[in-house]
Amino acid sequence: MRIYEVITKKKRGEALTATEIRNVIEGFTHGEIADYHMAALLMAVYFRGMNAEETAALTMAMVESGEYVDLKPLKHTEKTITVDKHSTGGVGDKTTLAVVPIVAACGVPIAKMSGRGLGHTGGTIDKLEAIPGFNTKLSGAEFMGIVKKIGLCVAGQSANLAPADKRLYALRDVTATVDSIPLIAASIMSKKIAAGADAILLDVKTGSGAFMKSLEDARALAQIMVETGNNCGRKTAAIITDMSAPLGSAIGNSLELIEVIQLLKGERISQNLLQLCEELAANMLFLAEKGELKECRVLAKEAITSGGALQKLADMVEAQGGNRSYIESPAQFPQAKTVAEITAPHSGYITETDTEGIGIAAMILGAGRTRPEDEIDYSAGIVLNFGINDYVEKGQVLARFHTNSQPLISEASEKFLQSLTFSNSPAKPLPLIHERIGL
């Protein structure tokens, strides 16, 4: 079937076959199908959608466009289950940095590929590279060797992992078809499936700091990703978690890493961050069949209190060329030249935040990038001094801005304060975990 006929078929709302989808992806990847033809098909998918079978077929076609990571050498026994985790992103979301050492400390091998931050959301790779010497650009042999040695490795995504997705995303970005749920699901799941894990836990964010602002959209995305993962032979589950407020207190690369180290040391930490990290870890352990969910929650807590998770994080840093003493003594991280206190303009309860706006304020200070090639300042960011429904007095310190460029503070402060809602009474609190799907 010619590409014109495939476009026409989808334009009419008909389902494409797996063979048609595979042929289109192969043709596009090899340059045999023009960008304008693929753009037309993407727009037809945007308006007509895809069913579960089509989404799974698109996912596998993108997986097959590149290399596949074989994690079988990591299996200690036939019963060993490798588990991966993916978050759809948010502000202050440093959960991977805490969760994967917790899970690895419980005996589950973790071979994880992560990405960089863009826009208001941070990236795990950027945070890890705040550690001097830490190497995220590993060969396949180096990557697997570290996991075999210490049970844990987090590296940047291979350029050969689902390359068709990279070409498709670039086209979606300029044709206003990024926010199509089946296309988002196939994009995420193709990389997760190509990464080789037996089971996948998805942390789908919803709220003002998430890409899926509404619970309805987050649920739809979670459901199709879980169904796609299962249809592609992976045990897949999702947790829909709240991103209507920043996660934890720190926003910014080294600042978030310091907060994770404090969490794994058992020090006083934001309760929403601790609760979510323990819950994500427990659900990954459950997918790895380490026990019932209640038992897995106990294992996750014990990995923190015993110091095992902190030890795993330090071992990983050392194995990937980083200075493990930064994990043991995080005060060594470089400090920004300027730390400015941002105070409350008036008294009241802080009942709501435009969390994306707070993320943009941190980006203005130097903590993020608007283009992939932008440089980031690892020491820049924001440390919050309030939680949702906290009552603050006029002049009370709301946050501390860390930056190496003092002129940026005024613009970032304006954006930050615009992102806060003050009220005379507290609001009804939102749950941290909205729903579980596939568990």
N, C-alpha and C positions, 0 to 999 in steps of 0.2 A: 504494500500500500504506500502511495506517495505521501509526502509530508502535507501537501495540500488537502488530501482526503482525510488525513488524521486531524488536521485543524478543523475541517468542516464537521467531522464527526463529533468532536468535542464541543464545537460551537452549538451544535444541536442538543447538547446535553447527554449524549450517549456515552456509555462506558467504553474506554479503550481496553484492548486486550494486553496481556503481559508481553506478548511478542511485539505488538505495535509500540509499546512504551520502550522496550529494550532496544528496538531498532532505531527509534528516535534519539535516545540517549547516546547510543553508539555513533550514530551519524553526526550528531552535534559535537561530541567529544573529538571526533576525527576530522572535523571541519567540512563534512559533506552536507550538513544542513546549515543554512545561513542564519545569522542572528535575527534577521527580520522574520523568518519563518518561526523560529523558536519564540520570539517575542509575541507573535500572534497566538501561538499555542498556550503560552503562559497566561495571556490575558483571557483566553477562552477558559482555562482552568480556574482562573481567579473568579470568573462570573458563574461558571457551571459546576465547579467543585470536582472532587474525585471521591469515589467510594473507597471502602477499606481495602479491597483487592487491588484497585488501581494504585493507591498510596503505597501499599507493600511492594507492588511491582516496580514503581518508580524508585523506591528506596533501594531495592536489590540491584536495579540497573545501575544506580550511582555507586553502590558498593563494588560492583563488578567492573567499574571503569578504572579501578586502581588496585593497589596492593591490599592484602588482607593480613592482619596481624594474627599469627597462630600462637595462642597462649597455652596449648597443650603441654609444653615443657614445664610449665609452672605447677602442674597438678601433682601433688605429693602422692595422692591415692586416686582411685577411680571416683571416689565420692567428693573430691575437691571441686568446688564451684568458684569460678572467678567472677567477680562482681565489679561493675562500673557504675559511676554516678554522673548525672548531668543536671546542672541548674540552668534555667532559662535566663538568669541574670537579674541583678538588682543593685541597690546601693548599700555598701557595707557588707555584701555577701562574701564572707571569707570562710564559709563552711567547709569547702573542700580541704583547706589547709589543716583543719582540725579533724574532720571526719575520716579521711583516709588513713592517718596514723592510728586513730582509734580502732578502725576495722582491721588494719594490718597487725596491730598488737594483739588482736584476738585470733590470729592464725589464718586470716584470709588473704591470699596474695593479691596485691593491687598494682596493676599495670595501667596507669592512667595517662591519657593525652588530654591536655587542656589548651585553652586559647588565651588570647590577649584581650584587654578591655578596649572598648570603643564607645565614645559618647559618655553617657552618664553612668554606665556600668563598668565595674572593674574586672580585671582578668587575673586568673590564678597565676599564669606565667609571669606577668608583670610583678606581682607581689613576691614571688619566689626570687626573681632576679634582683630584688632589693638586697638580698644577702650577697655580700662580696664573694665572687668566684663561682656562684651557683650556675651550673650549666644545664640549660633546658634543651639544647640542640644536640641530641644524642642519635647515634646510629642505631639501627635495629638491634644489633648485637650488644651494644652498650646498654641499651634500654632493658633488654631481657636479662642481661648479666646482673644488673643491679637488683632487679626484682628477685632473681634466684638467690642472690646473696643475702639481702635484708628483708625481702618480702614486700617491698614498696618502691615505686618510682613514679614521679610526675614529670612529664616532659611535654614539649611543644608538639603540636600535631604535624605529622609527616606531610610533605607536599604531595606525596603519592597516595594519600588516604582520600578516597572518594573525590578524585579531581573533577569529575563532572559536576559535582555540587558547587565547586568554586566558580566554574564557568557559568553555571546557571544562576548563582547568587549575584554575580556581577551584572548579569542581564536583568534580573529581577529588580536590582537596586535602581536601575535607570529607567525602568518601565512601570514603576508604581505597582508592582505585584509582590512585594516583600510580604505583606500582611495577608497572605492566603494560608489558611490553617493546614490544608494537605501539603502545600509546598514547604511550609515551616517544619511540619512533622517529618517529611521525607529528608529534608536537609539535615536535621538533628540526628535522626535515627540512622541515616546512611553512615555517618561518621562513627556513631557508637557501635554499630554492628561490625563495621570494618575494623574497629579496635579490638574485636575478638572475645570480649567477655561473654560468659554463659548467661549472666543475669544483669539487668540494667535497672537502676532506680532513678526516676526522674523527679526532680524538685521543680515543679511548675509554679512560678510566682504569679501573684495577682495583686493589684493595687496600684497606687500612684507612682511607684518606683519601678514597676514591671512593664514589660512589653505588652502583656495581656492585662489591660487595666481592669476589665470586668471579670467577675467570677465565672460568668457564663462562657466567655471566650477562653479563659484558662481551663475550664472543665472540658470544653470541646477539644482543645489542643491536647490535654492530658489523655483523654479517652482515645483519640486517634493515634497518638504515639504509643500508648500501651498496646492497642490492637495491632498496630504495625509491627512492633517488636515481637509480639507473640506469633504473628503470622510469618515472621521471618526466622522463627526458631529460637528466639531468646525469651527467657522468663523475664517479663517486664512489668513494672509496677510504678505508680506515680503518687506523689503527695502534693497536694495543692497548698502552698504556704503563703502567708501574708507578707506583702511588701508595700503596705500603706504607710510604713515608717521604716527608717533605716534599720538594718540589722546590727545590733551591737552599738557601741559608741563611736568607733573609729571608722573613718572613711578616707582612704588613701593607702598606698601600697605598704610602706614600712610600718605605718601606724596600725594597719589591720593585722599585719604579721605579728607585731608586738602584742596585740589583743589576743590573738590565737595562742601565743606562748603563755600568756597569763592564764588563759582558760585551761590549757593542758597542765599547768602547774597547780591548778586548783585554787587560784587566787580569785578574789571577788570580781565578778564579771557580770555583764548585762544578762539578765535572766532569759530574755528572748533568744539570745545567741546560744547560751548553754543548752536550753531546752531543745532548740532545733538541731543542734549538732548531735546531741545524744539520741534524738529521735531518728535522724537520718542514718546515723551509724547503726542503730538497732535494726532498722528496716533493711539495711544492706546485709547485716548478719543474718537476718531472717531469710532473705533471698539465698544466702549461702548455706542455709539449712544448719545453722549453728544452734537451733533451738526454737521454741515458741517465742512470740514477740516479747512477752513479759520477761522471759529468760534473757533474751538478747538485750533488753534495756539494762538489765543488771550487768551483763558483760561489758556494755559500753561505759557505764559508770565506773566499773572496776578498772577499766583500761586507763581512765583518767586518774583515779585516786591512787593506783599503784605506781604511777609514773611511767607505765609502759608505753603509752601513746606519745608522751614527750620524748622518750628515748628513741622511738621509731622515727619521729620527725628529725631529731638530731642525726640519727644514722643516715637518713636519706640525704640530708644536707651535705654531710661529709662524703657520702658515696658519689654525689653529683658535683663534687669539687668545691662546695661552699665551706665557709668557716663555721663549724658547729658551735664555736664559743658564742656566736650571736644568739643561738637558741638558749644556751645556758645563761647568758648575761645580755639580755636585749637592750640594755642601756647603751651598748656600743653602737647601735644604729645611728647614722648621722642625723643631726637635728637641723631643722630649717633655721635660717638666720633670723626669721621673724616669727614670733608667736603672738597673735593679737586676740584679745578677749572681745567677743561680741556679746553685747548686753541686751536685755529685754527692753523694748521701747515703751512698754506699759505692763501693768499687772494683769494676770488672768490665767485661766487654764489653757494649756496648749493641747487642743483637742484633735488637731489634724495637721498633717504635713503634706506638701507637694514634694514627695520624696525624690522624684526626678529632678525637681528644681534644686534640692539640696545636693544631689549628685553633680549637677551642672556647676554649682558654686565651688565644689571641690575641684572640678575639672578646670575652672577658671584660675584657681590657685596654682595649678600645674600638675595636679594628680592624675589627669586623664588626657585623652587625645581625641581629636575630632576626625583625624585621618590616620590610616594605619602607619604612615611613615613619620608621624609626629613623635618628638621626644617627650618623655614624661619625667617629672621630678619625683623620685622615690620618697623623699622626705615630706612632700607637700600633702595637705589634706585637712580634714576637720575632725576634731574630737568633740562630741556632743556632751552636754552637761544636763540633759533633761530627757524624760520619756513622755510618751503620749499620756495625756490627762494629768501631768504634773502641774502644780500651781506655781507660778513664778512671780516675783515682785519686780516692779520696774527697776531697771539697773542691775538686776541679777545676771550673772554670767550664763549665757545660753550655750556658748561653744567657744572653742579656741581654734583659730585659724593658723595653720602652719604653712609658711611659704618662704621662698627665697627671692621673691619679687614683691616688695612692699606696695608698689602702686596697684597691684591686682586686688588688694584687700577691699577697696571701696566698692568695686563692681561685684565682687563675690559676696560681700556683706549685704548689698542691696538685693541680690538674687536670693540669698539665704533667708533674709527677714520676710521677703515677699512669699516665701514658701511655708510660712507658719500661720496657723489660724488660732487666734486667741478668743476664748469664750468666758462667760461668767460662771459656767458650770461645766463639770466634766461630761464627756460623751460616753455612749455605750461602747465598751471595749470590743475590738474585733478579735476573733480567735487567731492564734498563730498558725494553727493547722486547720484548714477549712474542710478538706476531704481527703480520703484515700481511695485510690482506684487500682484494682487488680491485686490487692493484698488480702 
